[in-house]
């Protein structure tokens, strides 16, 4: 066979038959996801919920809501952080075009259309999409909701610290520091002078005084690695028995844990109430729903523990070292705090704390590290919440796929197929080697039969 060579210049065909176009066999993981969503009636559900946001006759054809949600699911499964990257990846892959239900003649939506569709659909509809996926988990018995674990993390905002301005007059930070330097006697301050003065100035990063004009919801926050950035706060409520994320909230970055936990508890309650209204899943949810709450020591406060006690929720809140407490007649709070301390030090409390590190931290790793959402490319808590709700819904969908088929991501499914192929190849090589060894042993130990010489009588 002669070697093929790439031609330097080719003239494009004027007409191409559809039978000659390149086709993709599809990705087995995405085909299973599509089959699962089709059996649940996902497309009809989303289109009915989003019909009121689309015009009947006027305007250009919009992006179908089912395709919009699938593109955001691709963002989680492929580890893409920006909508621009999602649009490029969907346009580049034939398997993803098949997952979106697009023909070869159709062009996938670009990032501006994806962004426009997100702004068009409200936050309540995105919450209903999250609840739809949560219902799929509940139908398979993956939502018990008896013991809830809550934890939070920070999301780096799409805003720079250098762009912050004063809230009262909109003065930029650099001009503000120049004024301070001139007041201290430096007429023409340099950047080194400004840095030296700013380094020793107390209370310089107060969110009460400064904001970013491009993203007012972002707040100055200390990140997990110790650095300071403008950030938002994502808080998860996780089922401690299965690892399913029951609710998620996006709040300003500097919001304290003792404040944000109330909003997350309210979101969990609403989602559980929605599930209990469905007779198909009501009997699969534990009768003691929202019975226990497990958190770390950042959530421990007198008000939080008193609120949980009034709601009838048994709290397992790690208690920081505060020294000897003085109650000054507040006996109800004292009893609630001491009861929480006894529960945490008990056998069940220790077991729940160990489980919290596994079941509560894992969704953060999936969503933020593997799913590439540690830094957001959107602005405003509502916009980020829309994207993040579908992102966490994809994380729950991955848990369901992992339960049903053993793998929860396309890379994991591809790795499993490669492992199976490698195992088959190894078994084939082992069988061939064993057959060769048996043949050699047979030739070595089997005696050779030779005809005896003719005996001549004397």
MIDO-274658 format. One line per 8 residues: number of its first residue (from 1); for each residue x, y, z of N, C-alpha, C. Coordinates in steps of 0.02 Angstrom, whole numbers, plus 50000, padded with zeros to 5 digits. Layout:
N
NUM) X,Y,Z,X,Y,Z,X,Y,Z  ...
END
This chain:
458
1) 50042,49940,50000,50000,50000,50000,50044,50062,50000  50030,50108,49956,50069,50170,49951,50051,50216,50008  50101,50254,50030,50090,50301,50085,50048,50360,50061  50001,50380,50104,49958,50437,50087,49991,50502,50108  49981,50554,50069,50009,50619,50084,49953,50671,50085  49960,50717,50133,49911,50770,50140,49921,50822,50087  49868,50840,50051,49872,50890,49999,49875,50959,50031  49917,51001,50003,49927,51068,50032,49865,51111,50023
9) 49829,51105,49969,49769,51145,49958,49716,51103,49925  49656,51107,49950,49600,51070,49922,49544,51117,49906  49511,51103,49851,49452,51142,49834,49391,51111,49867  49354,51151,49902,49295,51126,49938,49242,51104,49889  49205,51053,49910,49150,51028,49868,49093,51078,49868  49063,51086,49810,49006,51131,49805,48944,51101,49836  48932,51038,49826,48875,51002,49855,48900,50940,49890  48874,50928,49949,48893,50870,49988,48830,50832,50007
17) 48829,50768,49994,48772,50727,50013,48770,50717,50088  48710,50715,50117,48705,50705,50189,48731,50636,50209  48729,50589,50164,48756,50523,50180,48831,50522,50184  48864,50573,50155,48937,50576,50157,48964,50615,50216  48920,50647,50254,48942,50687,50311,48966,50642,50368  49014,50669,50406,49042,50631,50462,48989,50623,50517  48984,50564,50543,48935,50550,50596,48971,50521,50656  48942,50533,50714,48972,50509,50776,48929,50453,50804
25) 48960,50400,50828,48921,50347,50859,48892,50368,50926  48913,50427,50952,48888,50450,51016,48929,50423,51074  48926,50459,51129,48961,50437,51189,48914,50394,51231  48935,50336,51253,48888,50292,51291,48863,50325,51355  48904,50366,51387,48881,50399,51449,48824,50448,51433  48835,50491,51383,48783,50540,51366,48721,50507,51338  48728,50452,51304,48669,50416,51280,48627,50389,51338  48661,50365,51390,48624,50342,51449,48591,50399,51486
33) 48624,50457,51490,48594,50515,51521,48532,50537,51483  48537,50539,51416,48480,50558,51376,48423,50508,51384  48439,50444,51388,48387,50393,51397,48353,50402,51465  48392,50416,51515,48365,50426,51582,48319,50487,51585  48341,50542,51554,48301,50603,51553,48237,50593,51511  48243,50556,51457,48184,50545,51414,48132,50503,51450  48154,50452,51488,48106,50411,51525,48070,50452,51579  48103,50503,51605,48072,50545,51657,48031,50602,51629
41) 48031,50611,51562,47994,50666,51532,48025,50734,51545  48092,50737,51543,48127,50798,51562,48114,50854,51512  48117,50840,51447,48109,50892,51396,48040,50925,51401  47988,50884,51409,47921,50912,51415,47914,50955,51477  47943,50932,51531,47939,50969,51594,47972,51038,51587  48033,51040,51559,48069,51103,51554,48035,51150,51505  48011,51123,51449,47979,51166,51400,47913,51195,51426  47876,51157,51465,47815,51183,51495,47830,51238,51546
49) 47883,51229,51585,47900,51279,51636,47927,51343,51605  47960,51337,51547,47992,51395,51517,47953,51426,51460  47894,51400,51445,47855,51426,51388,47837,51499,51398  47825,51521,51459,47803,51590,51471,47858,51641,51460  47920,51619,51453,47975,51665,51442,47989,51675,51368  47955,51640,51324,47965,51644,51252,47904,51673,51218  47916,51712,51165,47861,51739,51125,47838,51687,51074  47775,51691,51054,47747,51641,51008,47768,51655,50936
57) 47768,51718,50915,47779,51733,50844,47835,51782,50832  47843,51832,50875,47892,51884,50862,47961,51863,50885  48013,51896,50858,48081,51883,50878,48113,51826,50840  48178,51821,50847,48214,51767,50814,48205,51702,50853  48216,51645,50820,48207,51581,50856,48255,51577,50916  48227,51559,50972,48266,51556,51033,48297,51487,51044  48341,51484,51093,48372,51420,51112,48322,51378,51151  48307,51317,51129,48260,51275,51167,48284,51266,51239
65) 48239,51272,51287,48260,51267,51358,48293,51201,51375  48270,51146,51344,48301,51081,51358,48373,51079,51334  48387,51112,51277,48456,51115,51252,48498,51161,51297  48468,51215,51321,48503,51260,51367,48525,51224,51431  48480,51185,51460,48497,51149,51521,48550,51096,51507  48545,51062,51451,48595,51011,51435,48664,51042,51425  48667,51102,51397,48732,51134,51388,48763,51151,51456  48722,51170,51505,48749,51182,51572,48769,51116,51605
73) 48734,51062,51590,48755,50997,51616,48823,50978,51587  48834,50994,51523,48899,50981,51492,48954,51019,51529  48939,51079,51554,48988,51117,51591,49014,51080,51652  48970,51043,51686,48992,51003,51743,49028,50940,51720  48999,50903,51673,49028,50839,51653,49096,50847,51620  49106,50902,51584,49169,50912,51548,49218,50956,51587  49196,50983,51645,49241,51025,51685,49256,51092,51652  49203,51126,51626,49211,51190,51592,49182,51245,51636
81) 49221,51297,51650,49199,51348,51697,49159,51403,51665  49171,51420,51602,49138,51477,51570,49088,51454,51518  49038,51496,51505,48989,51481,51454,49019,51484,51384  49071,51525,51376,49106,51527,51312,49140,51460,51297  49171,51431,51349,49202,51366,51341,49151,51311,51328  49092,51315,51360,49039,51266,51348,49016,51269,51275  49004,51330,51250,48981,51338,51181,49032,51311,51131  49097,51326,51144,49149,51301,51099,49152,51225,51100
89) 49148,51196,51159,49154,51122,51165,49094,51088,51131  49035,51115,51138,48976,51084,51107,48980,51090,51031  49009,51145,51005,49015,51152,50933,49070,51108,50905  49119,51089,50946,49176,51051,50923,49165,50976,50924  49120,50951,50966,49112,50879,50976,49048,50854,50943  49056,50802,50901,48997,50771,50871,48956,50733,50923  48990,50704,50972,48954,50667,51024,48910,50713,51066  48936,50774,51081,48896,50821,51120,48839,50850,51078
97) 48850,50858,51013,48795,50880,50969,48739,50829,50970  48758,50765,50971,48707,50712,50976,48672,50715,51043  48709,50730,51097,48678,50736,51163,48629,50794,51166  48645,50848,51131,48600,50906,51130,48541,50897,51082  48543,50844,51041,48489,50832,50993,48494,50875,50931  48555,50895,50912,48565,50938,50854,48586,50896,50793  48561,50916,50736,48583,50884,50674,48647,50917,50649  48677,50887,50598,48739,50915,50571,48728,50982,50537
105) 48667,50995,50516,48652,51059,50483,48637,51115,50533  48627,51098,50596,48611,51148,50647,48675,51171,50682  48677,51235,50696,48735,51265,50730,48720,51271,50804  48763,51246,50848,48751,51253,50920,48751,51326,50941  48717,51341,50995,48712,51409,51019,48780,51435,51042  48793,51499,51029,48854,51530,51053,48845,51553,51124  48898,51580,51153,48896,51599,51224,48848,51656,51238  48840,51702,51190,48794,51758,51201,48722,51734,51204
113) 48703,51686,51161,48636,51658,51164,48625,51619,51229  48676,51584,51251,48672,51547,51314,48663,51596,51372  48700,51651,51371,48694,51701,51424,48626,51735,51422  48602,51750,51362,48537,51783,51356,48481,51737,51381  48485,51673,51367,48434,51626,51391,48436,51620,51467  48495,51621,51496,48500,51618,51570,48468,51679,51602  48480,51738,51573,48450,51799,51601,48375,51800,51590  48352,51766,51538,48280,51767,51522,48240,51724,51571
121) 48266,51667,51590,48230,51620,51634,48245,51639,51706  48194,51640,51748,48202,51665,51816,48232,51612,51862  48249,51633,51922,48282,51590,51970,48236,51534,51995  48171,51548,51999,48123,51497,52022,48120,51438,51975  48125,51451,51909,48124,51396,51861,48187,51354,51866  48243,51386,51877,48305,51347,51888,48300,51304,51951  48267,51330,52002,48256,51290,52062,48211,51230,52048  48161,51239,52006,48118,51183,51987,48157,51130,51948
129) 48204,51151,51907,48246,51102,51871,48288,51063,51920  48315,51097,51970,48353,51063,52022,48309,51013,52060  48247,51033,52076,48201,50989,52111,48182,50929,52067  48178,50938,52002,48162,50882,51957,48215,50828,51961  48278,50848,51959,48332,50799,51964,48333,50768,52034  48318,50808,52085,48316,50781,52153,48260,50729,52160  48206,50740,52124,48152,50691,52124,48173,50625,52093  48214,50628,52040,48240,50566,52009,48281,50526,52060
137) 48320,50561,52101,48358,50527,52152,48312,50497,52206  48259,50534,52223,48214,50510,52275,48176,50448,52251  48162,50444,52186,48127,50385,52160,48171,50322,52165  48237,50331,52164,48283,50274,52171,48305,50264,52243  48274,50298,52290,48291,50290,52360,48356,50323,52381  48377,50375,52346,48440,50409,52362,48428,50473,52402  48367,50485,52425,48352,50543,52467,48317,50517,52530  48353,50517,52585,48324,50499,52650,48305,50560,52690
145) 48349,50611,52688,48336,50677,52719,48326,50673,52794  48351,50621,52826,48344,50617,52898,48401,50654,52933  48462,50645,52911,48520,50679,52939,48549,50723,52884  48552,50789,52898,48574,50838,52849,48641,50865,52871  48688,50870,52825,48752,50902,52837,48757,50966,52797  48777,51021,52828,48782,51086,52796,48853,51111,52801  48879,51136,52746,48945,51167,52745,48946,51218,52689  48994,51264,52692,48999,51319,52644,49070,51326,52619
153) 49078,51358,52562,49143,51374,52534,49138,51440,52496  49194,51465,52473,49196,51529,52438,49207,51519,52364  49175,51562,52324,49183,51563,52251,49215,51629,52232  49272,51627,52200,49306,51689,52180,49264,51725,52128  49249,51789,52141,49205,51827,52099,49240,51851,52036  49201,51869,51987,49226,51896,51924,49233,51972,51932  49273,51992,51980,49284,52063,51995,49352,52070,52029  49386,52126,52016,49453,52136,52041,49453,52182,52101
161) 49498,52169,52148,49505,52212,52206,49528,52282,52187  49564,52289,52132,49589,52355,52112,49532,52401,52089  49474,52372,52075,49418,52412,52049,49369,52435,52102  49382,52420,52165,49334,52438,52217,49332,52514,52226  49274,52538,52246,49262,52610,52257,49227,52618,52324  49230,52679,52351,49196,52693,52414,49121,52695,52403  49084,52669,52450,49011,52667,52444,48980,52737,52447  49009,52780,52486,48976,52844,52498,48984,52893,52441
169) 49042,52893,52406,49052,52942,52353,49079,52912,52288  49092,52845,52286,49117,52814,52225,49189,52829,52209  49229,52851,52258,49299,52867,52247,49340,52803,52241  49382,52797,52188,49423,52736,52181,49473,52729,52238  49496,52668,52247,49541,52654,52303,49607,52690,52297  49634,52694,52236,49699,52727,52226,49695,52801,52243  49642,52835,52220,49634,52906,52236,49626,52917,52311  49590,52872,52343,49582,52876,52415,49649,52871,52451
177) 49692,52826,52430,49757,52818,52461,49803,52877,52446  49797,52907,52387,49837,52967,52372,49818,53024,52418  49753,53031,52432,49731,53082,52479,49759,53072,52549  49761,53008,52571,49789,52994,52637,49864,53009,52638  49900,52992,52584,49971,53005,52581,49986,53080,52582  49948,53119,52546,49958,53192,52547,49943,53221,52615  49892,53194,52649,49876,53218,52716,49931,53203,52766  49970,53150,52752,50025,53132,52797,50090,53169,52781
185) 50090,53211,52728,50149,53252,52713,50185,53232,52650  50164,53183,52614,50197,53162,52552,50160,53195,52493  50190,53243,52460,50157,53281,52407,50147,53240,52344  50200,53205,52324,50196,53164,52263,50212,53091,52282  50163,53055,52308,50176,52987,52331,50187,52939,52272  50232,52893,52281,50243,52840,52232,50202,52778,52251  50205,52728,52208,50168,52667,52222,50196,52632,52284  50262,52637,52295,50292,52608,52354,50267,52644,52417
193) 50260,52710,52412,50235,52748,52470,50163,52728,52486  50122,52721,52435,50053,52702,52445,50048,52632,52475  50090,52586,52451,50089,52518,52478,50112,52517,52551  50162,52558,52568,50187,52560,52637,50134,52589,52685  50099,52640,52663,50048,52671,52705,49988,52624,52712  49970,52591,52657,49911,52547,52658,49924,52484,52699  49987,52463,52703,50004,52401,52738,49991,52408,52813  50003,52466,52841,49996,52476,52913,49929,52506,52933
201) 49885,52518,52885,49821,52551,52900,49771,52500,52924  49741,52509,52985,49694,52459,53010,49625,52466,52978  49590,52409,52972,49521,52409,52946,49515,52434,52875  49563,52417,52833,49564,52445,52766,49518,52409,52718  49496,52348,52735,49456,52308,52689,49386,52296,52714  49352,52348,52736,49285,52340,52763,49234,52340,52707  49189,52292,52708,49136,52290,52659,49083,52344,52670  49083,52374,52729,49037,52429,52742,49059,52493,52706
209) 49123,52497,52689,49150,52558,52657,49164,52549,52583  49176,52487,52560,49198,52476,52492,49153,52426,52456  49149,52435,52390,49112,52388,52348,49141,52390,52278  49126,52339,52239,49147,52338,52169,49088,52362,52127  49098,52413,52085,49041,52440,52046,49014,52392,51995  49055,52343,51973,49033,52296,51922,48995,52236,51952  49009,52220,52015,48975,52164,52049,48964,52184,52122  48912,52222,52136,48900,52244,52205,48888,52187,52255
217) 48867,52129,52231,48854,52073,52276,48918,52040,52301  48973,52049,52264,49037,52019,52285,49064,52058,52345  49093,52022,52393,49119,52053,52453,49191,52032,52464  49227,52075,52499,49297,52061,52516,49298,52004,52566  49331,51949,52548,49328,51887,52587,49396,51854,52589  49412,51822,52644,49471,51782,52649,49457,51714,52620  49496,51693,52569,49483,51631,52534,49511,51571,52573  49499,51512,52547,49522,51451,52580,49598,51447,52583
225) 49633,51476,52534,49705,51472,52534,49738,51529,52573  49698,51571,52607,49725,51625,52647,49729,51692,52611  49720,51693,52545,49722,51756,52508,49656,51794,52516  49655,51857,52497,49596,51900,52502,49572,51918,52432  49509,51904,52418,49480,51919,52353,49407,51941,52363  49379,51968,52310,49306,51977,52308,49276,51909,52292  49226,51889,52331,49202,51821,52325,49128,51817,52342  49099,51761,52324,49031,51742,52343,49035,51679,52386
233) 48981,51663,52418,48979,51605,52463,48928,51555,52439  48950,51493,52429,48905,51438,52410,48898,51391,52470  48836,51375,52486,48822,51332,52544,48780,51272,52522  48803,51212,52540,48770,51149,52521,48736,51119,52581  48679,51088,52570,48646,51045,52618,48645,50975,52588  48677,50927,52621,48689,50861,52593,48657,50808,52636  48628,50757,52603,48601,50699,52638,48660,50657,52662  48664,50648,52728,48722,50614,52757,48722,50539,52746
241) 48667,50511,52721,48664,50439,52707,48683,50422,52635  48668,50467,52589,48678,50451,52518,48727,50498,52484  48737,50558,52510,48780,50607,52477,48745,50651,52427  48678,50646,52422,48641,50689,52376,48636,50760,52404  48644,50809,52361,48639,50879,52381,48564,50897,52380  48538,50915,52439,48466,50929,52446,48449,51001,52431  48496,51046,52441,48483,51117,52428,48550,51153,52424  48550,51210,52390,48609,51251,52383,48588,51324,52380
249) 48626,51367,52412,48613,51438,52412,48677,51476,52395  48670,51533,52361,48725,51577,52345,48713,51643,52382  48760,51663,52424,48754,51723,52465,48817,51764,52460  48816,51827,52483,48878,51867,52483,48934,51833,52521  48996,51846,52499,49052,51808,52523,49067,51815,52597  49054,51874,52626,49071,51886,52695,49014,51869,52743  48961,51838,52719,48906,51818,52762,48929,51765,52811  48915,51774,52875,48935,51726,52925,48897,51661,52920
257) 48928,51607,52943,48896,51542,52940,48833,51540,52982  48833,51573,53039,48775,51572,53083,48716,51609,53053  48729,51652,53003,48675,51688,52968,48652,51650,52907  48699,51624,52868,48682,51590,52805,48647,51523,52816  48659,51491,52873,48630,51425,52885,48554,51428,52887  48526,51483,52908,48453,51489,52911,48422,51488,52842  48454,51524,52795,48428,51524,52726,48435,51455,52694  48489,51420,52708,48497,51353,52680,48448,51304,52711
265) 48435,51309,52775,48384,51266,52807,48316,51278,52777  48300,51341,52763,48236,51357,52732,48231,51326,52662  48286,51328,52623,48286,51298,52557,48278,51223,52560  48310,51191,52609,48303,51118,52618,48230,51101,52634  48200,51140,52679,48131,51127,52697,48084,51132,52638  48094,51183,52597,48051,51192,52537,48059,51133,52489  48121,51111,52478,48131,51056,52431,48102,50991,52458  48107,50979,52522,48078,50918,52551,48002,50919,52548
273) 47973,50978,52559,47901,50984,52554,47877,50970,52483  47915,50993,52433,47897,50979,52364,47899,50904,52350  47950,50870,52376,47955,50798,52366,47899,50760,52401  47881,50782,52461,47828,50747,52498,47760,50755,52466  47751,50805,52424,47686,50813,52390,47678,50762,52334  47732,50732,52311,47728,50682,52258,47717,50614,52289  47662,50580,52275,47649,50515,52306,47699,50461,52285  47733,50470,52228,47780,50419,52206,47842,50415,52250
281) 47861,50471,52280,47923,50473,52319,47911,50487,52393  47849,50502,52411,47835,50520,52481,47850,50462,52528  47834,50400,52507,47845,50342,52550,47918,50321,52553  47961,50348,52508,48031,50329,52508,48074,50376,52549  48046,50432,52571,48082,50479,52613,48070,50460,52686  48121,50465,52726,48117,50444,52796,48064,50485,52833  48029,50452,52879,47979,50487,52919,48011,50540,52964  48073,50531,52982,48108,50580,53024,48147,50629,52983
289) 48117,50655,52929,48152,50703,52885,48170,50766,52924  48229,50792,52910,48255,50852,52943,48258,50842,53019  48277,50783,53040,48279,50767,53111,48345,50786,53143  48400,50782,53104,48466,50795,53131,48505,50841,53084  48547,50883,53113,48589,50929,53075,48661,50924,53100  48708,50915,53052,48779,50908,53068,48817,50964,53033  48856,51002,53072,48896,51057,53044,48963,51060,53081  49006,51104,53057,49070,51114,53090,49064,51171,53141
297) 49120,51188,53172,49118,51236,53228,49104,51308,53206  49109,51322,53140,49093,51389,53117,49020,51407,53125  48977,51357,53130,48905,51369,53136,48882,51371,53209  48927,51359,53256,48908,51354,53326,48897,51424,53355  48837,51436,53379,48821,51497,53415,48759,51484,53457  48748,51526,53507,48690,51518,53551,48625,51524,53512  48623,51573,53466,48561,51584,53427,48547,51525,53381  48599,51498,53348,48588,51441,53303,48563,51380,53340
305) 48594,51365,53397,48574,51306,53435,48504,51315,53464  48487,51376,53487,48420,51389,53512,48367,51383,53458  48384,51407,53397,48337,51402,53341,48325,51329,53323  48378,51289,53320,48370,51218,53304,48328,51183,53358  48339,51200,53421,48300,51169,53474,48227,51187,53469  48213,51249,53451,48142,51270,53444,48109,51236,53384  48148,51219,53333,48121,51185,53274,48117,51109,53284  48142,51083,53339,48141,51012,53351,48194,50974,53313
313) 48249,51006,53295,48304,50975,53258,48361,50960,53306  48385,50899,53307,48442,50881,53348,48506,50903,53313  48542,50948,53345,48602,50975,53314,48664,50938,53337  48710,50927,53290,48777,50901,53304,48826,50953,53278  48835,51006,53316,48877,51062,53296,48942,51060,53336  48998,51054,53300,49062,51055,53335,49070,51120,53373  49093,51115,53435,49097,51173,53478,49169,51198,53482  49181,51262,53466,49249,51288,53473,49267,51298,53546
321) 49331,51306,53559,49355,51316,53628,49345,51388,53648  49297,51400,53691,49281,51468,53713,49295,51479,53787  49318,51427,53821,49329,51434,53893,49265,51425,53932  49266,51447,53993,49208,51440,54037,49152,51487,54015  49092,51461,54009,49035,51501,53987,48998,51530,54046  48971,51590,54039,48930,51623,54090,48861,51636,54060  48810,51605,54087,48744,51605,54056,48699,51662,54081  48711,51688,54140,48674,51745,54167,48598,51735,54163
329) 48577,51676,54185,48505,51662,54190,48472,51635,54128  48508,51630,54071,48478,51604,54010,48482,51527,54011  48436,51497,54048,48440,51425,54061,48421,51385,53999  48374,51410,53959,48353,51373,53899,48411,51365,53850  48448,51420,53839,48505,51417,53794,48560,51372,53823  48570,51377,53889,48620,51335,53921,48605,51261,53912  48542,51242,53922,48524,51172,53915,48533,51148,53843  48515,51192,53794,48523,51173,53724,48596,51164,53705
337) 48640,51209,53730,48711,51204,53715,48741,51142,53747  48723,51127,53809,48751,51068,53842,48725,51003,53810  48662,51004,53787,48636,50944,53753,48673,50933,53687  48687,50986,53651,48726,50979,53589,48796,50953,53605  48827,50976,53659,48894,50953,53678,48894,50879,53694  48842,50856,53729,48838,50784,53745,48829,50742,53681  48789,50766,53635,48778,50728,53573,48842,50724,53532  48878,50779,53527,48939,50779,53487,48992,50732,53515
345) 48996,50727,53582,49046,50684,53614,49024,50611,53617  48962,50596,53599,48938,50527,53599,48963,50488,53540  48948,50424,53539,48971,50380,53485,48940,50400,53418  48876,50415,53419,48843,50434,53356,48870,50501,53331  48882,50547,53377,48909,50611,53357,48978,50605,53325  49021,50563,53353,49087,50553,53324,49083,50519,53255  49036,50472,53249,49027,50439,53184,49002,50488,53132  48956,50532,53151,48930,50582,53104,48984,50632,53084
353) 49027,50650,53129,49081,50696,53112,49129,50665,53062  49143,50600,53071,49186,50567,53022,49151,50562,52954  49086,50549,52956,49049,50543,52893,49042,50611,52858  49040,50664,52897,49034,50731,52868,49092,50747,52822  49152,50727,52843,49210,50740,52800,49206,50703,52734  49169,50648,52732,49165,50609,52670,49107,50630,52627  49048,50638,52657,48988,50650,52617,48975,50724,52602  48997,50768,52647,48983,50839,52637,49038,50872,52596
361) 49100,50853,52607,49155,50883,52570,49159,50857,52498  49134,50797,52486,49140,50768,52419,49102,50807,52365  49039,50829,52377,49007,50870,52324,49044,50934,52308  49077,50965,52357,49116,51024,52343,49174,51007,52296  49207,50951,52309,49262,50930,52265,49237,50917,52195  49179,50884,52189,49152,50869,52122,49132,50934,52086  49098,50979,52120,49071,51039,52087,49124,51092,52074  49169,51102,52122,49215,51158,52117,49282,51139,52087
369) 49307,51081,52102,49372,51061,52075,49365,51024,52009  49330,50967,52010,49320,50930,51947,49273,50968,51900  49222,50999,51928,49174,51036,51888,49194,51107,51871  49252,51130,51897,49282,51195,51879,49236,51253,51893  49211,51257,51955,49170,51315,51974,49200,51352,52033  49264,51342,52047,49295,51378,52102,49296,51452,52089  49305,51471,52026,49301,51542,52006,49244,51550,51957  49200,51598,51970,49141,51608,51928,49157,51661,51875
377) 49122,51656,51819,49129,51704,51765,49066,51747,51757  49021,51743,51805,48960,51783,51804,48962,51832,51861  48916,51879,51861,48913,51931,51912,48842,51935,51940  48839,51946,52005,48774,51949,52039,48755,51881,52068  48731,51882,52130,48713,51820,52163,48658,51782,52125  48611,51817,52096,48556,51783,52061,48581,51748,51998  48623,51782,51959,48651,51751,51899,48693,51690,51916  48734,51697,51968,48776,51641,51988,48733,51583,52014
385) 48680,51599,52051,48637,51547,52078,48603,51507,52022  48583,51541,51967,48552,51505,51911,48600,51453,51883  48661,51474,51869,48711,51427,51841,48728,51373,51892  48734,51392,51956,48757,51345,52006,48703,51294,52023  48640,51312,52019,48586,51264,52032,48588,51207,51981  48595,51224,51918,48599,51172,51866,48664,51133,51872  48717,51167,51893,48781,51134,51903,48777,51081,51958  48745,51098,52013,48738,51049,52068,48687,50996,52049
393) 48636,51014,52008,48590,50963,51983,48628,50911,51941  48678,50934,51902,48720,50887,51865,48760,50842,51912  48782,50870,51968,48818,50830,52018,48772,50776,52046  48709,50793,52060,48661,50743,52083,48647,50691,52029  48643,50714,51967,48632,50668,51911,48691,50620,51904  48752,50645,51917,48810,50602,51915,48807,50549,51970  48781,50568,52030,48772,50520,52083,48723,50465,52063  48669,50485,52029,48620,50436,52005,48651,50391,51952
401) 48689,50419,51906,48722,50378,51855,48772,50330,51886  48807,50354,51937,48856,50312,51971,48821,50254,52007  48761,50267,52033,48723,50215,52067,48696,50163,52018  48671,50187,51961,48639,50143,51913,48690,50106,51869  48742,50141,51847,48787,50113,51796,48859,50106,51820  48875,50131,51879,48942,50123,51905,48989,50181,51891  48973,50225,51845,49015,50282,51829,48972,50344,51823  48998,50400,51850,48959,50461,51852,48983,50516,51807
409) 49036,50505,51769,49062,50556,51723,49082,50523,51657  49085,50562,51603,49107,50532,51539,49177,50504,51542  49223,50539,51577,49291,50514,51582,49294,50449,51621  49253,50445,51673,49251,50382,51711,49224,50325,51670  49172,50340,51630,49145,50287,51587,49195,50266,51534  49232,50315,51506,49283,50297,51457,49339,50257,51490  49357,50276,51551,49408,50237,51587,49386,50167,51601  49321,50160,51616,49295,50093,51630,49297,50050,51566
417) 49278,50081,51509,49282,50044,51446,49353,50024,51430  49401,50071,51442,49471,50055,51431,49496,50000,51477  49472,50001,51541,49492,49949,51588,49465,49881,51567  49402,49881,51543,49374,49818,51520,49412,49791,51460  49429,49836,51413,49467,49815,51354,49536,49789,51375  49567,49824,51423,49633,49801,51446,49628,49734,51481  49573,49724,51520,49564,49660,51554,49554,49603,51503  49514,49616,51451,49503,49565,51400,49569,49549,51364
425) 49608,49602,51349,49672,49590,51316,49719,49551,51361  49720,49569,51426,49763,49532,51472,49742,49459,51478  49676,49447,51482,49652,49378,51485,49670,49339,51421  49666,49373,51365,49684,49340,51301,49758,49322,51300  49800,49369,51323,49872,49356,51324,49888,49299,51373  49853,49299,51431,49864,49245,51480,49844,49177,51452  49786,49175,51418,49763,49112,51389,49811,49088,51335  49837,49135,51294,49884,49116,51241,49949,49089,51271
433) 49973,49124,51325,50035,49101,51357,50025,49032,51389  49968,49022,51421,49955,48957,51452,49950,48902,51400  49918,48916,51344,49913,48866,51291,49982,48849,51263  50025,48900,51255,50093,48887,51230,50133,48846,51280  50125,48861,51345,50161,48824,51396,50139,48751,51399  50074,48739,51394,50049,48670,51394,50075,48631,51334  50079,48664,51277,50105,48630,51217,50178,48610,51227  50218,48657,51256,50288,48641,51268,50296,48584,51318
441) 50256,48585,51371,50260,48532,51421,50240,48465,51391  50191,48464,51348,50168,48402,51318,50223,48372,51275  50257,48413,51236,50311,48388,51194,50371,48365,51235  50380,48394,51294,50440,48378,51333,50431,48314,51373  50373,48303,51402,50364,48246,51447,50328,48187,51414  50301,48195,51356,50268,48138,51323,50320,48093,51291  50324,48028,51309,50375,47983,51279,50362,47972,51205  50417,47967,51169,50410,47955,51097,50409,47880,51084
449) 50362,47856,51048,50354,47784,51033,50388,47768,50967  50439,47725,50972,50475,47705,50912,50460,47629,50899  50457,47610,50837,50444,47538,50822,50503,47495,50844  50488,47440,50878,50542,47395,50902,50574,47358,50842  50639,47345,50847,50672,47310,50790,50648,47237,50784  50650,47212,50724,50627,47144,50712,50677,47094,50742  50650,47048,50781,50693,46997,50812,50697,46936,50765  50758,46918,50750,50769,46861,50705,50788,46799,50748
457) 50752,46748,50740,50766,46686,50780,50833,46658,50762  50868,46639,50813,50934,46610,50803,50927,46541,50771
END
